[in-house]
Structures are given as structure tokens and as C-alpha cells.
Amino acid sequence: MPFTDFCDPIMDDSVPITSTVNEIIELGKRSNWKYLELRTGKFSIPETNRSTFFYRHSLSLTEDEGGIFSRLSNNTQRNVKKAIREAVTIDISDTFESVKKYYYLHCLTRKRHGIPPQSLNFFRKIHQNIISKGYGFTILARHQQRIIAGAMYFHFGDQALYKFGASDIRYRKYRSNSLVMWEAIKWYAKNKYVHFDFGRTESFNDGLRRFKLGWGARENIVNYYKYDLKHNIYLNENEMVYPPVKFLIQKMPIVLLRMAGRLIYKHVG
């Protein structure tokens, strides 16, 4: 499923995953697929075939607000309290106007990380098909009326998902990202959701990993397996060579990065 961080195969635990994957590979060859990719934390193909892996962090919301807050790390608690002391305010909204305001922060953050942003139309479709249907919202943090951080969350059934987060690094001292996350967790706990998913984290991103662990989240490994049906081989993304464009992207104006994102992301998922 495009842009799905992980999606375990829907099958009985007693069924051997390797034989099932082999049957799917044969189906893919008959159907002229280029690749088969599995993103799973439940099933394990031999690790030598793993393309890459990510960390997944999840939080139980079955306790009351005080109980959840007590499980936060001392540093995370201090950051939330600091944002409150600095008079950072929070808005939770399901409007497209809020999505557009978040999108500006999203572009800033992707530029800082050396990655082109997805197109605004991508976020328009998210609003049209998810948020406007009652399955998500945007949170924006303000300091003296200036928007300095934001995030987007999705939910379905009793499950909640942190999908996107961004901020203006010039105002990092206010710890607004922590307050945004805490207000989302409080909202979901108050509205009887039972599971909060922080999404995936790259294996090399120690900062983001520490941030998520600071919320008392449980950590699991999600393995990615990508099979090239043309060459009959599992690909190892850690061995792939990518052009050294990160520095160039960080120097590009946002308007050019948005154009690049429109061209690139329609071909990847």
C-alpha cells in the first residue's frame, strides 16, 4: 500500500511466511510486477534478505492523564512544562487552512533534512480523504501568534497515528514540539482511544528515536523486504548508492524543492 510505513500480511500465524512469499513472487512474475515489498514487524524472512529496518514506537492510552504523564521521561516532562511556561498555545483543527499552515513548516523541515517535500496537492488529498472525513486533524503551536510547530494525526477505530511533524528551528528553545505531542496524546486518551502509534524511525536517527522513547513508548523492529522480480534477488537498501544531493537540497529555495517533490514522489511510495 503506497506510503504505508508498515502493514503486516493478513494470514494465519501457522502458515509459513517464506512459502507464501514464494507464491506471491511467482504471481508477480506472471503479472509483470517490477518489485514486491513487505513491511512487517510480525513475520520474519531470513535476516540476510532484509532490505532495511526501522524502529516502531507505540504507547498505550489506557491510563488516565496523570498516569500517562508519569511514564514520560524526566526530560520530556520538563520540555512540556517549559512550553507551557513560555506561553505556547495549541490549536487542534480539521480545516484545510490549518493543513496549509502546517505545510509551510513541513517544507522548512524537509529542507533542513535535505529531503524534498511532498506536494501541497498530496496534503490536499490527505485532507479531502482523511481529515475531512473525521479521521484526523492538524495541531499547530503558536508563540506570540507566530506558528512555530505543528503535526498531523490520523485515527481509526481505537487506534491513533502520528504521521507528520515539523517546526521552525529558530524557535526550538520553546520546546513546542513536545507540547504538540502531549496535547495530541491527551486528546486521544480523553476520547477513549487505546493505542497511540508514533510511526517509524530510521535506524540511524538517534535523536528522533530518543524523542519517541521519552514518551514511555514501547519499541519494536519493522523489517522491510524488497524483492526485484526481474533479477530474482532481495535488494539491500543499505548497499544502494545515492547521489550526494542532501547538501544541495539544503541550499535550494523552497519553491524549487516543492517542484522537485511534485516530480519525485509520484514515482515512489
C-alpha positions as CSV (number, residue, x, y, z in Angstrom):
1,M,0.0,0.0,0.0
2,P,1.7,3.3,-1.1
3,F,3.1,5.5,1.8
4,T,2.2,2.8,4.4
5,D,5.1,2.6,6.9
6,F,4.2,-1.0,7.9
7,C,1.4,-3.4,7.0
8,D,1.6,-7.0,8.3
9,P,0.3,-9.7,5.9
10,I,-3.2,-10.8,6.8
11,M,-2.6,-14.5,7.3
12,D,-2.7,-17.2,10.0
13,D,0.5,-17.5,12.2
14,S,0.7,-21.2,11.4
15,V,1.2,-20.5,7.6
16,P,4.9,-20.5,6.7
17,I,5.7,-16.9,5.5
18,T,8.6,-18.0,3.2
19,S,6.4,-20.4,1.1
20,T,3.7,-17.8,0.9
21,V,6.1,-15.1,-0.3
22,N,7.4,-17.5,-2.9
23,E,3.9,-18.0,-4.3
24,I,3.4,-14.2,-4.4
25,I,6.7,-13.8,-6.2
26,E,5.5,-16.3,-8.9
27,L,2.2,-14.4,-9.1
28,G,4.2,-11.1,-9.5
29,K,6.3,-12.6,-12.3
30,R,3.1,-13.7,-14.2
31,S,1.6,-10.2,-13.6
32,N,4.8,-8.4,-14.8
33,W,5.4,-6.7,-11.5
34,K,8.8,-5.0,-11.0
35,Y,9.1,-5.4,-7.2
36,L,7.5,-7.0,-4.2
37,E,7.9,-5.2,-0.9
38,L,6.9,-6.4,2.6
39,R,6.9,-4.1,5.6
40,T,6.3,-6.2,8.7
41,G,7.0,-6.4,12.3
42,K,5.2,-9.7,12.8
43,F,6.7,-12.1,10.2
44,S,10.4,-12.7,9.6
45,I,12.0,-13.8,6.4
46,P,15.7,-14.8,6.9
47,E,17.5,-11.6,8.0
48,T,20.0,-11.9,5.2
49,N,17.2,-11.0,2.8
50,R,16.2,-7.8,4.8
51,S,16.4,-4.6,2.7
52,T,16.4,-2.3,5.7
53,F,14.7,-1.9,9.0
54,F,13.0,0.8,11.1
55,Y,12.0,1.3,14.7
56,R,8.3,1.5,15.6
57,H,7.1,3.1,18.8
58,S,3.7,2.7,20.3
59,L,2.0,4.0,23.5
60,S,-0.9,2.6,25.5
61,L,-3.6,5.1,26.4
62,T,-5.5,3.0,28.9
63,E,-4.3,5.0,31.9
64,D,-5.7,8.4,32.9
65,E,-3.8,11.6,32.0
66,G,-1.8,11.7,35.2
67,G,-0.7,8.1,34.8
68,I,0.4,8.7,31.2
69,F,2.3,11.8,32.2
70,S,4.1,10.0,35.0
71,R,5.5,7.5,32.4
72,L,7.2,10.3,30.4
73,S,10.9,10.7,30.9
74,N,12.1,13.5,33.1
75,N,13.4,15.4,30.1
76,T,10.1,15.1,28.2
77,Q,8.1,16.3,31.2
78,R,10.4,19.3,31.6
79,N,10.0,20.1,27.9
80,V,6.2,20.0,28.1
81,K,6.3,22.2,31.2
82,K,8.7,24.7,29.6
83,A,6.5,25.1,26.5
84,I,3.6,25.9,28.9
85,R,5.6,28.4,30.8
86,E,6.7,30.1,27.6
87,A,3.0,30.6,26.8
88,V,3.0,28.4,23.7
89,T,-0.6,27.9,22.7
90,I,-2.2,25.0,20.8
91,D,-4.9,24.8,18.1
92,I,-6.5,21.5,17.0
93,S,-8.2,21.8,13.7
94,D,-9.7,19.8,10.8
95,T,-9.7,22.6,8.3
96,F,-7.6,22.7,5.1
97,E,-6.4,26.2,6.1
98,S,-4.6,24.6,9.1
99,V,-3.1,22.0,6.7
100,K,-1.7,24.7,4.5
101,K,-0.2,26.5,7.5
102,Y,1.3,23.2,8.6
103,Y,2.6,22.6,5.1
104,Y,4.9,25.7,5.3
105,L,6.6,24.2,8.4
106,H,6.8,20.9,6.6
107,C,8.7,22.4,3.7
108,L,11.1,24.1,6.2
109,T,11.8,20.9,8.0
110,R,12.3,18.8,4.9
111,K,14.7,21.4,3.5
112,R,16.6,21.2,6.8
113,H,16.9,17.4,6.5
114,G,17.9,17.6,2.8
115,I,14.8,16.0,1.5
116,P,12.3,17.5,-1.0
117,P,8.8,18.0,0.5
118,Q,5.7,16.2,-0.9
119,S,3.5,18.4,-3.0
120,L,0.7,20.6,-1.5
121,N,-1.7,18.6,-3.6
122,F,-0.6,15.4,-1.7
123,F,-1.7,17.1,1.6
124,R,-4.9,18.4,-0.1
125,K,-5.8,14.8,-0.8
126,I,-5.0,13.8,2.8
127,H,-7.4,16.5,4.0
128,Q,-10.0,15.5,1.4
129,N,-9.9,11.8,2.0
130,I,-8.9,11.5,5.7
131,I,-9.2,14.6,7.8
132,S,-12.4,16.0,6.3
133,K,-14.0,12.5,6.8
134,G,-13.3,12.7,10.6
135,Y,-10.2,10.5,10.6
136,G,-7.6,13.0,11.6
137,F,-6.6,16.6,12.5
138,T,-3.8,19.1,12.4
139,I,-2.2,20.6,15.5
140,L,-0.5,24.0,15.4
141,A,1.6,25.5,18.1
142,R,1.9,29.3,18.3
143,H,4.2,31.7,20.3
144,Q,3.0,35.3,20.3
145,Q,0.7,34.5,17.3
146,R,3.6,33.1,15.2
147,I,3.1,29.4,14.1
148,I,6.3,27.6,15.2
149,A,5.5,23.9,15.2
150,G,2.8,21.5,14.0
151,A,1.8,17.9,13.4
152,M,-0.8,15.8,11.7
153,Y,-2.5,12.8,13.2
154,F,-4.8,10.1,11.8
155,H,-7.2,7.8,13.7
156,F,-9.5,4.9,13.0
157,G,-11.4,2.7,15.5
158,D,-9.5,2.9,18.7
159,Q,-6.1,3.5,17.1
160,A,-4.2,6.8,16.6
161,L,-1.2,7.5,14.4
162,Y,1.3,10.4,14.5
163,K,2.0,10.8,10.8
164,F,3.9,14.1,10.2
165,G,5.7,16.6,12.4
166,A,7.5,19.8,11.6
167,S,8.8,23.0,13.2
168,D,10.6,26.3,12.7
169,I,14.1,25.6,14.2
170,R,14.6,29.2,15.1
171,Y,12.1,28.7,18.0
172,R,13.4,25.4,19.2
173,K,14.1,26.8,22.6
174,Y,10.3,26.9,23.4
175,R,10.0,23.1,23.1
176,S,6.8,23.5,21.2
177,N,7.1,20.0,19.5
178,S,6.8,18.4,23.0
179,L,3.6,20.3,23.8
180,V,2.1,19.5,20.4
181,M,2.6,15.8,21.0
182,W,1.4,16.0,24.6
183,E,-1.8,17.7,23.6
184,A,-2.4,15.1,20.9
185,I,-1.9,12.2,23.4
186,K,-4.2,13.9,25.9
187,W,-6.9,14.4,23.2
188,Y,-6.8,10.7,22.2
189,A,-6.8,9.5,25.8
190,K,-9.7,11.7,26.7
191,N,-11.6,10.4,23.6
192,K,-11.1,6.8,24.6
193,Y,-8.5,5.7,22.1
194,V,-6.4,2.9,23.4
195,H,-3.3,2.8,21.2
196,F,-1.1,5.7,20.0
197,D,1.4,4.9,17.3
198,F,4.4,7.2,16.8
199,G,5.2,5.7,13.3
200,R,8.5,4.6,12.0
201,T,12.0,5.9,12.8
202,E,15.1,5.3,10.7
203,S,17.7,3.2,12.4
204,F,20.3,6.0,12.2
205,N,18.0,8.7,13.6
206,D,19.0,8.6,17.2
207,G,17.5,12.0,18.0
208,L,14.0,11.1,16.8
209,R,14.3,7.7,18.5
210,R,15.1,9.2,21.9
211,F,12.3,11.7,21.4
212,K,9.7,8.9,20.9
213,L,11.2,6.7,23.7
214,G,10.8,9.7,26.0
215,W,7.0,9.3,25.9
216,G,7.2,5.9,27.5
217,A,6.6,4.2,24.2
218,R,7.3,0.6,23.5
219,E,9.8,-0.1,20.8
220,N,9.7,-2.8,18.1
221,I,11.6,-3.5,14.9
222,V,9.9,-3.3,11.5
223,N,11.7,-5.2,8.8
224,Y,11.5,-4.2,5.1
225,Y,12.0,-6.8,2.4
226,K,12.2,-5.7,-1.2
227,Y,12.4,-8.3,-4.0
228,D,13.5,-7.5,-7.5
229,L,11.4,-9.8,-9.7
230,K,13.4,-9.1,-12.8
231,H,16.7,-10.1,-11.3
232,N,15.4,-12.6,-8.7
233,I,17.1,-11.0,-5.7
234,Y,16.3,-9.3,-2.5
235,L,17.6,-5.7,-2.5
236,N,19.7,-4.3,0.3
237,E,19.0,-0.6,0.6
238,N,22.0,-0.1,2.9
239,E,24.2,-1.0,-0.1
240,M,22.5,1.2,-2.6
241,V,24.4,4.3,-3.7
242,Y,22.5,7.5,-3.7
243,P,23.8,10.8,-5.2
244,P,25.2,13.2,-2.6
245,V,22.4,15.7,-3.0
246,K,21.5,16.4,0.6
247,F,23.8,19.5,0.8
248,L,22.4,20.8,-2.5
249,I,18.8,20.4,-1.3
250,Q,19.5,22.3,1.9
251,K,20.7,25.2,-0.2
252,M,17.8,25.3,-2.6
253,P,14.9,27.7,-2.2
254,I,11.6,26.1,-1.1
255,V,9.8,26.9,-4.3
256,L,12.3,24.7,-6.2
257,L,12.1,22.0,-3.6
258,R,8.3,21.9,-4.0
259,M,8.7,21.5,-7.8
260,A,11.2,18.6,-7.2
261,G,8.8,16.9,-4.7
262,R,6.0,17.0,-7.3
263,L,8.2,15.2,-9.8
264,I,9.7,12.7,-7.4
265,Y,7.0,11.5,-5.1
266,K,4.6,10.3,-7.8
267,H,7.1,7.6,-8.6
268,V,7.8,6.4,-5.0
269,G,5.8,5.1,-2.1
